Amino acid sequence: MLKDFQVRVVANAYITRVNEGEGIIDQVVSTYPMQADDLDKVLAYVYVIRPDLVPTK
């Protein structure tokens, strides 16, 4: 289980990679092996900071 500061670090890494044009958030997320509960926390933090990255369905 990731600690709060680790969640923030990973979330910012995702955002940086999206900003650099490495793909959409789903593509970036798939490159990091992570437990489901940690992934949920990280994505929740990403979507708070960058609501424009929430995938549309």
N, CA, C, O and CB atoms as a CASP TS submission, in Angstrom:
PFRMAT TS
TARGET T0000
AUTHOR 0000-0000-0000
METHOD Language model
MODEL 1
PARENT N/A
ATOM      1  N   MET     1       0.838  -1.170   0.000  1.00  0.00           N
ATOM      2  CA  MET     1       0.000   0.000   0.000  1.00  0.00           C
ATOM      3  C   MET     1       0.890   1.244   0.000  1.00  0.00           C
ATOM      4  O   MET     1       1.824   1.366   0.793  1.00  0.00           O
ATOM      5  CB  MET     1      -0.957  -0.008   1.215  1.00  0.00           C
ATOM      6  N   LEU     2       0.575   2.152  -0.903  1.00  0.00           N
ATOM      7  CA  LEU     2       1.354   3.376  -1.010  1.00  0.00           C
ATOM      8  C   LEU     2       0.996   4.347   0.111  1.00  0.00           C
ATOM      9  O   LEU     2      -0.155   4.433   0.538  1.00  0.00           O
ATOM     10  CB  LEU     2       1.130   4.033  -2.373  1.00  0.00           C
ATOM     11  N   LYS     3       1.998   5.069   0.571  1.00  0.00           N
ATOM     12  CA  LYS     3       1.775   6.136   1.546  1.00  0.00           C
ATOM     13  C   LYS     3       1.291   7.367   0.784  1.00  0.00           C
ATOM     14  O   LYS     3       1.417   7.439  -0.439  1.00  0.00           O
ATOM     15  CB  LYS     3       3.082   6.450   2.371  1.00  0.00           C
ATOM     16  N   ASP     4       0.738   8.332   1.513  1.00  0.00           N
ATOM     17  CA  ASP     4       0.163   9.516   0.871  1.00  0.00           C
ATOM     18  C   ASP     4       1.165  10.250  -0.016  1.00  0.00           C
ATOM     19  O   ASP     4       0.823  10.664  -1.123  1.00  0.00           O
ATOM     20  CB  ASP     4      -0.367  10.462   1.922  1.00  0.00           C
ATOM     21  N   PHE     5       2.388  10.412   0.457  1.00  0.00           N
ATOM     22  CA  PHE     5       3.371  11.128  -0.351  1.00  0.00           C
ATOM     23  C   PHE     5       3.706  10.344  -1.615  1.00  0.00           C
ATOM     24  O   PHE     5       3.989  10.943  -2.652  1.00  0.00           O
ATOM     25  CB  PHE     5       4.644  11.392   0.463  1.00  0.00           C
ATOM     26  N   GLN     6       3.679   9.022  -1.545  1.00  0.00           N
ATOM     27  CA  GLN     6       3.950   8.202  -2.722  1.00  0.00           C
ATOM     28  C   GLN     6       2.819   8.326  -3.739  1.00  0.00           C
ATOM     29  O   GLN     6       3.063   8.344  -4.946  1.00  0.00           O
ATOM     30  CB  GLN     6       4.145   6.732  -2.321  1.00  0.00           C
ATOM     31  N   VAL     7       1.598   8.409  -3.257  1.00  0.00           N
ATOM     32  CA  VAL     7       0.448   8.617  -4.146  1.00  0.00           C
ATOM     33  C   VAL     7       0.629   9.920  -4.908  1.00  0.00           C
ATOM     34  O   VAL     7       0.406   9.968  -6.117  1.00  0.00           O
ATOM     35  CB  VAL     7      -0.886   8.634  -3.344  1.00  0.00           C
ATOM     36  N   ARG     8       1.031  10.974  -4.215  1.00  0.00           N
ATOM     37  CA  ARG     8       1.234  12.274  -4.867  1.00  0.00           C
ATOM     38  C   ARG     8       2.358  12.217  -5.890  1.00  0.00           C
ATOM     39  O   ARG     8       2.238  12.794  -6.970  1.00  0.00           O
ATOM     40  CB  ARG     8       1.538  13.351  -3.826  1.00  0.00           C
ATOM     41  N   VAL     9       3.440  11.535  -5.570  1.00  0.00           N
ATOM     42  CA  VAL     9       4.576  11.424  -6.496  1.00  0.00           C
ATOM     43  C   VAL     9       4.165  10.687  -7.765  1.00  0.00           C
ATOM     44  O   VAL     9       4.458  11.142  -8.870  1.00  0.00           O
ATOM     45  CB  VAL     9       5.759  10.698  -5.822  1.00  0.00           C
ATOM     46  N   VAL    10       3.490   9.558  -7.612  1.00  0.00           N
ATOM     47  CA  VAL    10       3.078   8.774  -8.778  1.00  0.00           C
ATOM     48  C   VAL    10       2.053   9.550  -9.600  1.00  0.00           C
ATOM     49  O   VAL    10       2.121   9.552 -10.829  1.00  0.00           O
ATOM     50  CB  VAL    10       2.494   7.409  -8.341  1.00  0.00           C
ATOM     51  N   ALA    11       1.111  10.205  -8.939  1.00  0.00           N
ATOM     52  CA  ALA    11       0.104  10.991  -9.651  1.00  0.00           C
ATOM     53  C   ALA    11       0.766  12.089 -10.473  1.00  0.00           C
ATOM     54  O   ALA    11       0.398  12.311 -11.626  1.00  0.00           O
ATOM     55  CB  ALA    11      -0.906  11.601  -8.664  1.00  0.00           C
ATOM     56  N   ASN    12       1.726  12.766  -9.892  1.00  0.00           N
ATOM     57  CA  ASN    12       2.422  13.819 -10.635  1.00  0.00           C
ATOM     58  C   ASN    12       3.260  13.248 -11.771  1.00  0.00           C
ATOM     59  O   ASN    12       3.432  13.902 -12.799  1.00  0.00           O
ATOM     60  CB  ASN    12       3.307  14.628  -9.696  1.00  0.00           C
ATOM     61  N   ALA    13       3.780  12.046 -11.600  1.00  0.00           N
ATOM     62  CA  ALA    13       4.504  11.386 -12.693  1.00  0.00           C
ATOM     63  C   ALA    13       3.556  11.089 -13.847  1.00  0.00           C
ATOM     64  O   ALA    13       3.904  11.302 -15.008  1.00  0.00           O
ATOM     65  CB  ALA    13       5.173  10.080 -12.199  1.00  0.00           C
ATOM     66  N   TYR    14       2.361  10.598 -13.534  1.00  0.00           N
ATOM     67  CA  TYR    14       1.355  10.360 -14.581  1.00  0.00           C
ATOM     68  C   TYR    14       1.047  11.649 -15.327  1.00  0.00           C
ATOM     69  O   TYR    14       1.043  11.682 -16.557  1.00  0.00           O
ATOM     70  CB  TYR    14       0.061   9.777 -13.974  1.00  0.00           C
ATOM     71  N   ILE    15       0.789  12.705 -14.574  1.00  0.00           N
ATOM     72  CA  ILE    15       0.429  13.987 -15.177  1.00  0.00           C
ATOM     73  C   ILE    15       1.559  14.508 -16.051  1.00  0.00           C
ATOM     74  O   ILE    15       1.313  15.006 -17.150  1.00  0.00           O
ATOM     75  CB  ILE    15       0.081  15.015 -14.094  1.00  0.00           C
ATOM     76  N   THR    16       2.784  14.400 -15.581  1.00  0.00           N
ATOM     77  CA  THR    16       3.933  14.850 -16.367  1.00  0.00           C
ATOM     78  C   THR    16       4.024  14.095 -17.679  1.00  0.00           C
ATOM     79  O   THR    16       4.256  14.699 -18.726  1.00  0.00           O
ATOM     80  CB  THR    16       5.226  14.676 -15.575  1.00  0.00           C
ATOM     81  N   ARG    17       3.845  12.789 -17.639  1.00  0.00           N
ATOM     82  CA  ARG    17       3.931  11.981 -18.859  1.00  0.00           C
ATOM     83  C   ARG    17       2.819  12.332 -19.838  1.00  0.00           C
ATOM     84  O   ARG    17       3.048  12.361 -21.048  1.00  0.00           O
ATOM     85  CB  ARG    17       3.871  10.493 -18.516  1.00  0.00           C
ATOM     86  N   VAL    18       1.625  12.597 -19.335  1.00  0.00           N
ATOM     87  CA  VAL    18       0.530  13.017 -20.213  1.00  0.00           C
ATOM     88  C   VAL    18       0.857  14.383 -20.812  1.00  0.00           C
ATOM     89  O   VAL    18       0.648  14.598 -22.006  1.00  0.00           O
ATOM     90  CB  VAL    18      -0.822  13.067 -19.436  1.00  0.00           C
ATOM     91  N   ASN    19       1.361  15.297 -20.007  1.00  0.00           N
ATOM     92  CA  ASN    19       1.729  16.631 -20.492  1.00  0.00           C
ATOM     93  C   ASN    19       2.810  16.570 -21.563  1.00  0.00           C
ATOM     94  O   ASN    19       2.828  17.392 -22.480  1.00  0.00           O
ATOM     95  CB  ASN    19       2.204  17.497 -19.335  1.00  0.00           C
ATOM     96  N   GLU    20       3.704  15.603 -21.449  1.00  0.00           N
ATOM     97  CA  GLU    20       4.795  15.451 -22.413  1.00  0.00           C
ATOM     98  C   GLU    20       4.356  14.728 -23.679  1.00  0.00           C
ATOM     99  O   GLU    20       5.162  14.520 -24.586  1.00  0.00           O
ATOM    100  CB  GLU    20       5.947  14.704 -21.778  1.00  0.00           C
ATOM    101  N   GLY    21       3.092  14.347 -23.748  1.00  0.00           N
ATOM    102  CA  GLY    21       2.565  13.729 -24.952  1.00  0.00           C
ATOM    103  C   GLY    21       2.830  12.241 -25.075  1.00  0.00           C
ATOM    104  O   GLY    21       2.836  11.702 -26.182  1.00  0.00           O
ATOM    105  N   GLU    22       3.049  11.574 -23.958  1.00  0.00           N
ATOM    106  CA  GLU    22       3.337  10.139 -23.996  1.00  0.00           C
ATOM    107  C   GLU    22       2.078   9.290 -24.083  1.00  0.00           C
ATOM    108  O   GLU    22       2.155   8.062 -24.050  1.00  0.00           O
ATOM    109  CB  GLU    22       4.127   9.740 -22.775  1.00  0.00           C
ATOM    110  N   GLY    23       0.941   9.920 -24.192  1.00  0.00           N
ATOM    111  CA  GLY    23      -0.318   9.193 -24.329  1.00  0.00           C
ATOM    112  C   GLY    23      -1.383   9.764 -23.415  1.00  0.00           C
ATOM    113  O   GLY    23      -1.151  10.710 -22.662  1.00  0.00           O
ATOM    114  N   ILE    24      -2.563   9.158 -23.504  1.00  0.00           N
ATOM    115  CA  ILE    24      -3.646   9.560 -22.614  1.00  0.00           C
ATOM    116  C   ILE    24      -3.441   8.879 -21.264  1.00  0.00           C
ATOM    117  O   ILE    24      -2.598   7.991 -21.132  1.00  0.00           O
ATOM    118  CB  ILE    24      -5.041   9.197 -23.219  1.00  0.00           C
ATOM    119  N   ILE    25      -4.199   9.290 -20.282  1.00  0.00           N
ATOM    120  CA  ILE    25      -3.981   8.793 -18.921  1.00  0.00           C
ATOM    121  C   ILE    25      -4.066   7.271 -18.848  1.00  0.00           C
ATOM    122  O   ILE    25      -3.287   6.651 -18.124  1.00  0.00           O
ATOM    123  CB  ILE    25      -4.997   9.410 -17.969  1.00  0.00           C
ATOM    124  N   ASP    26      -4.992   6.657 -19.580  1.00  0.00           N
ATOM    125  CA  ASP    26      -5.121   5.190 -19.547  1.00  0.00           C
ATOM    126  C   ASP    26      -3.865   4.500 -20.061  1.00  0.00           C
ATOM    127  O   ASP    26      -3.465   3.463 -19.533  1.00  0.00           O
ATOM    128  CB  ASP    26      -6.326   4.746 -20.376  1.00  0.00           C
ATOM    129  N   GLN    27      -3.246   5.064 -21.079  1.00  0.00           N
ATOM    130  CA  GLN    27      -2.019   4.475 -21.622  1.00  0.00           C
ATOM    131  C   GLN    27      -0.867   4.617 -20.639  1.00  0.00           C
ATOM    132  O   GLN    27      -0.083   3.686 -20.459  1.00  0.00           O
ATOM    133  CB  GLN    27      -1.652   5.131 -22.959  1.00  0.00           C
ATOM    134  N   VAL    28      -0.765   5.756 -20.014  1.00  0.00           N
ATOM    135  CA  VAL    28       0.311   6.000 -19.050  1.00  0.00           C
ATOM    136  C   VAL    28       0.148   5.090 -17.836  1.00  0.00           C
ATOM    137  O   VAL    28       1.122   4.510 -17.357  1.00  0.00           O
ATOM    138  CB  VAL    28       0.327   7.484 -18.611  1.00  0.00           C
ATOM    139  N   VAL    29      -1.066   4.966 -17.344  1.00  0.00           N
ATOM    140  CA  VAL    29      -1.342   4.135 -16.167  1.00  0.00           C
ATOM    141  C   VAL    29      -0.962   2.684 -16.422  1.00  0.00           C
ATOM    142  O   VAL    29      -0.462   2.005 -15.525  1.00  0.00           O
ATOM    143  CB  VAL    29      -2.823   4.228 -15.777  1.00  0.00           C
ATOM    144  N   SER    30      -1.193   2.213 -17.621  1.00  0.00           N
ATOM    145  CA  SER    30      -0.938   0.799 -17.926  1.00  0.00           C
ATOM    146  C   SER    30       0.546   0.444 -17.899  1.00  0.00           C
ATOM    147  O   SER    30       0.889  -0.739 -17.906  1.00  0.00           O
ATOM    148  CB  SER    30      -1.511   0.456 -19.283  1.00  0.00           C
ATOM    149  N   THR    31       1.426   1.430 -17.870  1.00  0.00           N
ATOM    150  CA  THR    31       2.863   1.155 -17.853  1.00  0.00           C
ATOM    151  C   THR    31       3.424   0.993 -16.445  1.00  0.00           C
ATOM    152  O   THR    31       4.595   0.651 -16.281  1.00  0.00           O
ATOM    153  CB  THR    31       3.600   2.258 -18.560  1.00  0.00           C
ATOM    154  N   TYR    32       2.596   1.238 -15.427  1.00  0.00           N
ATOM    155  CA  TYR    32       3.024   1.130 -14.033  1.00  0.00           C
ATOM    156  C   TYR    32       2.331  -0.056 -13.375  1.00  0.00           C
ATOM    157  O   TYR    32       1.106  -0.050 -13.256  1.00  0.00           O
ATOM    158  CB  TYR    32       2.721   2.436 -13.259  1.00  0.00           C
ATOM    159  N   PRO    33       3.075  -1.072 -12.943  1.00  0.00           N
ATOM    160  CA  PRO    33       2.426  -2.162 -12.201  1.00  0.00           C
ATOM    161  C   PRO    33       2.059  -1.664 -10.798  1.00  0.00           C
ATOM    162  O   PRO    33       2.905  -1.150 -10.066  1.00  0.00           O
ATOM    163  CB  PRO    33       3.362  -3.422 -12.118  1.00  0.00           C
ATOM    164  N   MET    34       0.793  -1.825 -10.444  1.00  0.00           N
ATOM    165  CA  MET    34       0.345  -1.289  -9.166  1.00  0.00           C
ATOM    166  C   MET    34      -0.878  -2.072  -8.692  1.00  0.00           C
ATOM    167  O   MET    34      -1.678  -2.539  -9.502  1.00  0.00           O
ATOM    168  CB  MET    34       0.020   0.227  -9.282  1.00  0.00           C
ATOM    169  N   GLN    35      -1.013  -2.208  -7.393  1.00  0.00           N
ATOM    170  CA  GLN    35      -2.186  -2.863  -6.825  1.00  0.00           C
ATOM    171  C   GLN    35      -3.423  -2.007  -7.082  1.00  0.00           C
ATOM    172  O   GLN    35      -3.337  -0.782  -7.159  1.00  0.00           O
ATOM    173  CB  GLN    35      -1.999  -3.113  -5.306  1.00  0.00           C
ATOM    174  N   ALA    36      -4.564  -2.661  -7.214  1.00  0.00           N
ATOM    175  CA  ALA    36      -5.804  -1.972  -7.576  1.00  0.00           C
ATOM    176  C   ALA    36      -6.176  -0.866  -6.592  1.00  0.00           C
ATOM    177  O   ALA    36      -6.604   0.208  -7.014  1.00  0.00           O
ATOM    178  CB  ALA    36      -6.935  -2.968  -7.665  1.00  0.00           C
ATOM    179  N   ASP    37      -6.022  -1.103  -5.299  1.00  0.00           N
ATOM    180  CA  ASP    37      -6.398  -0.074  -4.327  1.00  0.00           C
ATOM    181  C   ASP    37      -5.475   1.136  -4.406  1.00  0.00           C
ATOM    182  O   ASP    37      -5.921   2.269  -4.226  1.00  0.00           O
ATOM    183  CB  ASP    37      -6.378  -0.649  -2.915  1.00  0.00           C
ATOM    184  N   ASP    38      -4.197   0.905  -4.672  1.00  0.00           N
ATOM    185  CA  ASP    38      -3.262   2.017  -4.847  1.00  0.00           C
ATOM    186  C   ASP    38      -3.578   2.783  -6.127  1.00  0.00           C
ATOM    187  O   ASP    38      -3.530   4.013  -6.149  1.00  0.00           O
ATOM    188  CB  ASP    38      -1.808   1.506  -4.878  1.00  0.00           C
ATOM    189  N   LEU    39      -3.898   2.063  -7.178  1.00  0.00           N
ATOM    190  CA  LEU    39      -4.235   2.700  -8.451  1.00  0.00           C
ATOM    191  C   LEU    39      -5.459   3.598  -8.291  1.00  0.00           C
ATOM    192  O   LEU    39      -5.497   4.702  -8.835  1.00  0.00           O
ATOM    193  CB  LEU    39      -4.491   1.637  -9.539  1.00  0.00           C
ATOM    194  N   ASP    40      -6.448   3.132  -7.553  1.00  0.00           N
ATOM    195  CA  ASP    40      -7.644   3.944  -7.317  1.00  0.00           C
ATOM    196  C   ASP    40      -7.298   5.244  -6.596  1.00  0.00           C
ATOM    197  O   ASP    40      -7.820   6.305  -6.940  1.00  0.00           O
ATOM    198  CB  ASP    40      -8.672   3.152  -6.502  1.00  0.00           C
ATOM    199  N   LYS    41      -6.423   5.162  -5.603  1.00  0.00           N
ATOM    200  CA  LYS    41      -6.003   6.360  -4.865  1.00  0.00           C
ATOM    201  C   LYS    41      -5.259   7.336  -5.772  1.00  0.00           C
ATOM    202  O   LYS    41      -5.508   8.541  -5.746  1.00  0.00           O
ATOM    203  CB  LYS    41      -5.113   5.972  -3.676  1.00  0.00           C
ATOM    204  N   VAL    42      -4.343   6.795  -6.575  1.00  0.00           N
ATOM    205  CA  VAL    42      -3.541   7.645  -7.454  1.00  0.00           C
ATOM    206  C   VAL    42      -4.433   8.327  -8.486  1.00  0.00           C
ATOM    207  O   VAL    42      -4.320   9.533  -8.707  1.00  0.00           O
ATOM    208  CB  VAL    42      -2.441   6.819  -8.155  1.00  0.00           C
ATOM    209  N   LEU    43      -5.313   7.565  -9.114  1.00  0.00           N
ATOM    210  CA  LEU    43      -6.191   8.160 -10.122  1.00  0.00           C
ATOM    211  C   LEU    43      -7.131   9.190  -9.507  1.00  0.00           C
ATOM    212  O   LEU    43      -7.407  10.217 -10.127  1.00  0.00           O
ATOM    213  CB  LEU    43      -7.001   7.073 -10.826  1.00  0.00           C
ATOM    214  N   ALA    44      -7.622   8.935  -8.308  1.00  0.00           N
ATOM    215  CA  ALA    44      -8.479   9.913  -7.638  1.00  0.00           C
ATOM    216  C   ALA    44      -7.729  11.226  -7.441  1.00  0.00           C
ATOM    217  O   ALA    44      -8.288  12.305  -7.636  1.00  0.00           O
ATOM    218  CB  ALA    44      -8.971   9.366  -6.279  1.00  0.00           C
ATOM    219  N   TYR    45      -6.468  11.128  -7.056  1.00  0.00           N
ATOM    220  CA  TYR    45      -5.654  12.336  -6.867  1.00  0.00           C
ATOM    221  C   TYR    45      -5.395  13.034  -8.203  1.00  0.00           C
ATOM    222  O   TYR    45      -5.462  14.261  -8.286  1.00  0.00           O
ATOM    223  CB  TYR    45      -4.315  11.982  -6.186  1.00  0.00           C
ATOM    224  N   VAL    46      -5.102  12.263  -9.240  1.00  0.00           N
ATOM    225  CA  VAL    46      -4.890  12.836 -10.577  1.00  0.00           C
ATOM    226  C   VAL    46      -6.127  13.606 -11.011  1.00  0.00           C
ATOM    227  O   VAL    46      -6.019  14.731 -11.500  1.00  0.00           O
ATOM    228  CB  VAL    46      -4.555  11.728 -11.610  1.00  0.00           C
ATOM    229  N   TYR    47      -7.301  13.011 -10.836  1.00  0.00           N
ATOM    230  CA  TYR    47      -8.538  13.633 -11.307  1.00  0.00           C
ATOM    231  C   TYR    47      -8.926  14.860 -10.491  1.00  0.00           C
ATOM    232  O   TYR    47      -9.641  15.728 -10.991  1.00  0.00           O
ATOM    233  CB  TYR    47      -9.665  12.627 -11.272  1.00  0.00           C
ATOM    234  N   VAL    48      -8.467  14.948  -9.247  1.00  0.00           N
ATOM    235  CA  VAL    48      -8.698  16.160  -8.454  1.00  0.00           C
ATOM    236  C   VAL    48      -7.834  17.294  -9.001  1.00  0.00           C
ATOM    237  O   VAL    48      -8.295  18.426  -9.145  1.00  0.00           O
ATOM    238  CB  VAL    48      -8.386  15.911  -6.946  1.00  0.00           C
ATOM    239  N   ILE    49      -6.581  16.975  -9.301  1.00  0.00           N
ATOM    240  CA  ILE    49      -5.657  17.992  -9.805  1.00  0.00           C
ATOM    241  C   ILE    49      -5.982  18.370 -11.245  1.00  0.00           C
ATOM    242  O   ILE    49      -5.968  19.545 -11.611  1.00  0.00           O
ATOM    243  CB  ILE    49      -4.213  17.493  -9.709  1.00  0.00           C
ATOM    244  N   ARG    50      -6.277  17.354 -12.056  1.00  0.00           N
ATOM    245  CA  ARG    50      -6.519  17.568 -13.490  1.00  0.00           C
ATOM    246  C   ARG    50      -7.836  16.908 -13.916  1.00  0.00           C
ATOM    247  O   ARG    50      -7.815  15.830 -14.511  1.00  0.00           O
ATOM    248  CB  ARG    50      -5.341  17.006 -14.330  1.00  0.00           C
ATOM    249  N   PRO    51      -8.972  17.534 -13.625  1.00  0.00           N
ATOM    250  CA  PRO    51     -10.256  16.936 -13.991  1.00  0.00           C
ATOM    251  C   PRO    51     -10.413  16.747 -15.500  1.00  0.00           C
ATOM    252  O   PRO    51     -11.243  15.953 -15.943  1.00  0.00           O
ATOM    253  CB  PRO    51     -11.385  17.792 -13.471  1.00  0.00           C
ATOM    254  N   ASP    52      -9.630  17.462 -16.277  1.00  0.00           N
ATOM    255  CA  ASP    52      -9.699  17.302 -17.733  1.00  0.00           C
ATOM    256  C   ASP    52      -9.154  15.950 -18.193  1.00  0.00           C
ATOM    257  O   ASP    52      -9.358  15.574 -19.347  1.00  0.00           O
ATOM    258  CB  ASP    52      -8.930  18.423 -18.417  1.00  0.00           C
ATOM    259  N   LEU    53      -8.472  15.219 -17.329  1.00  0.00           N
ATOM    260  CA  LEU    53      -7.922  13.911 -17.692  1.00  0.00           C
ATOM    261  C   LEU    53      -8.886  12.761 -17.430  1.00  0.00           C
ATOM    262  O   LEU    53      -8.587  11.616 -17.772  1.00  0.00           O
ATOM    263  CB  LEU    53      -6.646  13.670 -16.937  1.00  0.00           C
ATOM    264  N   VAL    54     -10.034  13.048 -16.829  1.00  0.00           N
ATOM    265  CA  VAL    54     -11.018  11.992 -16.577  1.00  0.00           C
ATOM    266  C   VAL    54     -11.479  11.450 -17.927  1.00  0.00           C
ATOM    267  O   VAL    54     -11.951  12.207 -18.775  1.00  0.00           O
ATOM    268  CB  VAL    54     -12.238  12.528 -15.731  1.00  0.00           C
ATOM    269  N   PRO    55     -11.342  10.124 -18.128  1.00  0.00           N
ATOM    270  CA  PRO    55     -11.754   9.548 -19.414  1.00  0.00           C
ATOM    271  C   PRO    55     -13.258   9.699 -19.629  1.00  0.00           C
ATOM    272  O   PRO    55     -14.053   9.508 -18.708  1.00  0.00           O
ATOM    273  CB  PRO    55     -11.360   8.064 -19.486  1.00  0.00           C
ATOM    274  N   THR    56     -13.627  10.038 -20.839  1.00  0.00           N
ATOM    275  CA  THR    56     -15.046  10.120 -21.183  1.00  0.00           C
ATOM    276  C   THR    56     -15.496   8.779 -21.713  1.00  0.00           C
ATOM    277  O   THR    56     -14.748   8.091 -22.407  1.00  0.00           O
ATOM    278  CB  THR    56     -15.314  11.240 -22.223  1.00  0.00           C
ATOM    279  N   LYS    57     -16.711   8.413 -21.388  1.00  0.00           N
ATOM    280  CA  LYS    57     -17.207   7.101 -21.814  1.00  0.00           C
ATOM    281  C   LYS    57     -18.291   7.226 -22.821  1.00  0.00           C
ATOM    282  O   LYS    57     -18.821   6.217 -23.286  1.00  0.00           O
ATOM    283  CB  LYS    57     -17.704   6.311 -20.646  1.00  0.00           C
TER
END
